[in-house]
């Protein structure tokens, strides 16, 4: 007999650390853009596990690759070679145009690895005095939850009472190239930035910003590190969000959709200089680059391209964005997005976004609030036009709903 929702939620509350505040639904199955709760109700997933399930829930080809590899070999550690790592390197490099690849597991691990690598490059290649390397980051950033990362967060909820933190980071406003130029010193080794600030509420920088950023980084011999863990692999309607301005990062961070939601896989992609400074014993991961992860990631990348998901994200994202902008509701302050990375920001007087997300749940849509007044919308990239229209009807009735 299956356990009741009340029992499951009570057990979670009793044993689990209270570091999340989920929407009150208990999911048990997923397929494509849909998920089902334990009582059999179906929902359109408009979060995609923060873009990790971009290829859709339980994609059959990724599942088949995972099962096949799990029957053969799952983990060797990097103490030995495995027959999936080299093809993974080859395929991700060909897809993204990268020269070197460092496989990790979580997105935060990829960010930490990049920080270590650019600092090492700064000391050994650029000639920054030992212990003096500086990395420029942006206010309202979100790069993960490790101690090293939260130390340069500007969100009090993220870093409060977790210090002391490591030095070496300078914080500037997002989308302001003049501020970047002013922050650069001879000891600056990198600028770490999200192409679109996802956790901050899908904040899109001004047009031309990253063109200026690229020019500044090149002129000052600084590594441009783009955290594409959420934006990468098709989410914004391009393979990488950097392509919207026709630039190339020196270091690109991928994760989430790199495994289609089946397994934690991330990667640091770079030119030869940055990752070329690493030597045996200086950095590693027991699970990073394991054969199961590599087989899953190879399948995830393959279906993304073969099934036209990137192009579909651009098409359906434009349809979804236009439809949201057409909703005439005095609750809406702004609608923004690129591809299938969208947000509806509400006026503060409309009340917290969470209650709108809970109302959407009642209408068969799962979305998530962020920064109190913003609803994030990021469905799987296999979304159809009919499903977009179905969702828009429910967003319209919810955003015009009277909660008084």
KAWO-V994497 format. One record per backbone hydrogen bond with DSSP energy under -1.0 kcal/mol. CO is the residue of the C=O (numbers start at 1). NH is the residue of the N-H. E is the energy in kcal/mol with one decimal. If there is no record, write none. Layout:
# KAWO-V994497
co nh e
CO NH E
CO NH E
This chain:
# KAWO-V994497
co nh e
4 8 -2.5
5 9 -2.8
6 10 -2.3
7 11 -2.3
8 12 -2.2
9 13 -2.3
10 14 -1.9
11 15 -2.3
12 16 -2.8
17 19 -1.5
23 25 -2.6
26 38 -1.9
29 36 -2.9
31 34 -2.2
32 57 -2.9
33 45 -2.8
34 31 -2.6
35 43 -2.9
36 28 -3.0
36 29 -1.4
37 40 -2.1
41 37 -2.2
43 35 -2.2
44 366 -2.6
46 378 -3.0
47 51 -1.6
48 53 -2.6
49 52 -1.2
53 56 -1.6
54 381 -2.7
57 32 -1.9
59 63 -2.7
60 64 -2.2
61 65 -1.8
62 66 -2.3
63 67 -2.7
64 68 -2.5
65 69 -2.2
66 70 -2.5
67 71 -1.4
69 73 -2.7
74 292 -1.4
77 80 -1.1
84 88 -1.8
85 89 -2.7
86 90 -2.5
87 91 -2.6
88 92 -2.6
89 93 -2.2
90 94 -1.9
91 95 -2.1
92 96 -2.1
93 97 -2.1
100 270 -2.2
102 268 -2.6
104 266 -1.8
106 110 -1.6
107 111 -2.2
108 112 -2.7
109 113 -2.5
110 114 -2.1
111 115 -2.4
112 116 -2.3
113 117 -2.4
114 118 -2.8
115 119 -1.8
116 120 -2.2
117 121 -2.6
118 122 -2.3
119 123 -2.1
120 124 -2.7
121 125 -2.8
121 126 -1.8
122 127 -1.3
122 128 -2.7
129 132 -2.1
134 189 -3.0
134 190 -1.0
135 170 -2.2
136 192 -2.6
137 172 -2.3
138 141 -1.1
146 150 -2.7
147 151 -1.1
149 152 -1.7
150 153 -1.5
155 158 -1.2
155 159 -1.8
156 160 -2.4
159 162 -1.8
168 135 -2.5
170 137 -3.0
172 139 -2.8
176 180 -1.5
177 181 -2.4
178 182 -2.0
179 183 -1.4
185 188 -1.9
187 134 -2.4
189 223 -2.5
190 136 -2.7
191 225 -2.7
193 227 -2.4
196 198 -1.2
197 203 -2.1
198 201 -1.8
198 202 -1.0
203 197 -2.1
206 209 -2.0
208 212 -1.9
209 213 -2.5
210 214 -2.4
211 215 -1.8
212 216 -2.5
213 217 -2.7
214 218 -2.3
215 219 -2.5
216 220 -1.7
217 222 -2.9
218 221 -1.1
223 191 -2.4
224 250 -1.8
224 251 -2.2
225 193 -2.4
226 228 -1.3
226 253 -2.4
228 232 -2.2
234 237 -1.9
235 340 -2.1
239 233 -1.9
239 234 -1.4
240 243 -1.6
241 244 -1.7
242 245 -1.6
242 247 -1.6
250 271 -1.2
251 226 -2.6
252 269 -3.0
253 228 -1.4
254 267 -2.4
255 258 -2.1
256 259 -1.7
259 262 -1.5
266 104 -2.8
267 254 -2.5
268 102 -2.5
269 252 -2.9
270 99 -1.4
270 100 -2.2
271 275 -1.1
272 276 -1.6
274 277 -1.3
275 278 -1.3
279 282 -2.3
287 290 -1.9
290 294 -2.5
291 295 -2.3
292 296 -2.2
293 297 -2.7
294 298 -2.4
295 299 -1.7
296 300 -2.5
297 301 -2.5
298 302 -1.9
299 303 -2.4
300 304 -1.4
301 305 -1.5
302 306 -3.0
303 307 -2.1
304 309 -1.5
305 308 -1.5
308 312 -2.0
309 313 -2.1
310 314 -1.6
311 315 -2.2
312 316 -3.1
313 317 -1.8
314 318 -1.8
315 319 -1.7
316 320 -2.7
317 321 -2.8
318 322 -2.5
319 323 -2.1
320 324 -2.4
321 325 -2.3
322 326 -1.2
324 327 -1.1
327 329 -1.1
329 332 -1.4
331 347 -2.5
334 345 -3.1
336 343 -2.4
341 338 -1.9
342 377 -2.7
343 336 -2.2
344 375 -2.8
345 333 -2.8
345 334 -1.8
347 350 -2.1
348 351 -1.9
353 357 -2.1
354 358 -2.4
355 359 -1.7
356 360 -2.4
357 361 -2.0
358 362 -1.4
360 363 -1.0
360 365 -2.3
361 364 -1.7
364 44 -2.8
366 46 -2.6
368 376 -3.0
370 374 -1.5
371 373 -2.7
372 353 -3.4
373 346 -3.5
374 370 -2.5
375 344 -2.2
376 368 -1.1
377 342 -2.7
380 383 -1.3
384 388 -2.1
385 389 -2.4
386 390 -2.2
387 391 -2.3
388 392 -2.7
389 393 -1.8
390 394 -1.1
391 395 -2.5
392 396 -2.6
393 397 -1.9
394 398 -1.8
395 399 -2.9
396 400 -1.1
398 401 -1.3
